[in-house]
Amino acid sequence: VQLVESGGGLVQPGGSLRLSCAASGFTFSRNGMSWYRQAPGKERELVATISNTGGSTYYVDSVKGRFTISRDNAKNTVYLQMNNLNVEDTAVYYCNAGGMPQYWGQGTQVTVSS
């Protein structure tokens, strides 16, 4: 199992980023996928989840209305569109496959700063 996150960077408050996670080594279309984040000195937290078909999603309250999770099963990729970013969104973002909590990618750094 391999999960490769990309798309992070430095952005000003109010800006946007689109994260991608390319998955391999398992049947992507059978698994729900999630994005997590970990800020310095804090525990890793669940940000958003999408079902295997994409028909159901979940967001933590702090990102509702600003972030959108989506997936392309043909490309084995899950995305996180992040709009109206604020400094509290600064973290390393990771994706994870449902039912496989032991597998993590290297993460992608998102820094929101003026």
C-alpha positions in Angstrom: 0.0 0.0 0.0 1.3 3.4 -1.0 -0.2 6.8 -0.4 1.4 9.9 -1.9 0.2 13.3 -0.9 0.9 16.4 -2.8 -0.3 20.0 -3.4 0.6 21.6 -0.2 2.4 24.9 0.1 2.5 28.4 1.5 -0.7 30.5 1.1 -2.1 33.7 2.6 -5.2 33.7 4.8 -8.2 33.5 2.6 -6.4 31.6 -0.1 -7.0 28.2 -1.6 -5.1 24.9 -2.2 -6.0 21.6 -3.7 -4.4 18.5 -2.2 -4.1 15.2 -4.0 -3.4 11.7 -2.7 -2.4 9.1 -5.2 -3.1 5.6 -3.9 -1.8 2.2 -5.0 -1.4 -1.3 -3.7 -5.0 -2.0 -2.9 -8.4 -1.8 -4.6 -9.0 1.9 -4.3 -12.7 1.8 -5.3 -13.5 -0.5 -2.4 -12.3 1.8 0.4 -13.5 4.9 1.9 -10.8 7.5 2.1 -10.0 10.2 4.6 -7.8 13.3 5.0 -6.2 13.9 8.4 -4.0 16.8 9.6 -1.4 17.3 12.3 -0.4 20.7 13.5 2.8 21.2 15.5 2.4 20.0 19.1 -1.1 18.6 18.4 -2.6 15.2 17.8 -3.5 14.1 14.3 -7.1 14.9 13.6 -9.6 13.7 11.1 -10.6 16.4 8.6 -12.8 14.8 6.1 -14.0 11.4 4.9 -15.5 10.1 1.6 -17.2 6.8 1.0 -15.9 4.4 -1.6 -18.4 5.6 -4.2 -18.1 9.2 -3.3 -21.7 9.4 -2.4 -21.2 10.2 1.2 -18.9 12.6 2.9 -18.1 13.8 6.4 -16.3 17.0 7.6 -15.1 18.1 10.9 -17.0 21.2 12.0 -14.0 23.5 11.7 -13.7 23.0 7.9 -17.4 22.6 6.9 -18.3 25.0 4.1 -14.6 25.6 3.3 -13.2 22.2 2.4 -14.4 19.7 -0.2 -13.3 16.1 -0.4 -13.7 14.2 -3.7 -12.3 11.2 -5.4 -11.6 9.8 -8.9 -11.7 6.1 -8.7 -10.4 5.8 -12.3 -7.2 7.6 -11.2 -7.0 6.1 -7.7 -6.8 9.6 -6.3 -8.6 11.5 -3.5 -8.6 15.2 -3.4 -9.1 17.9 -0.8 -10.1 21.3 -2.1 -9.4 23.9 0.6 -10.9 27.4 0.3 -10.8 30.4 2.6 -7.9 29.0 4.5 -6.9 30.5 7.9 -3.8 30.2 10.1 -5.5 27.4 12.1 -5.4 25.2 9.0 -1.6 25.1 9.1 -0.6 21.5 9.4 0.8 18.5 7.7 -2.0 16.8 5.8 -2.2 13.1 5.3 -4.6 10.7 3.5 -5.6 7.3 4.8 -7.6 4.4 3.5 -10.5 3.1 5.4 -9.7 -0.2 7.2 -6.0 0.3 6.9 -4.9 2.6 9.7 -1.4 1.4 9.6 -0.6 2.9 6.2 0.3 6.6 6.0 2.0 8.7 3.4 4.7 11.3 4.0 2.1 14.0 4.2 2.1 17.4 2.5 2.8 20.7 4.4 0.2 23.4 4.3 1.2 26.7 5.8 -1.2 29.6 6.0 0.5 32.8 6.8 0.5 36.5 5.8 
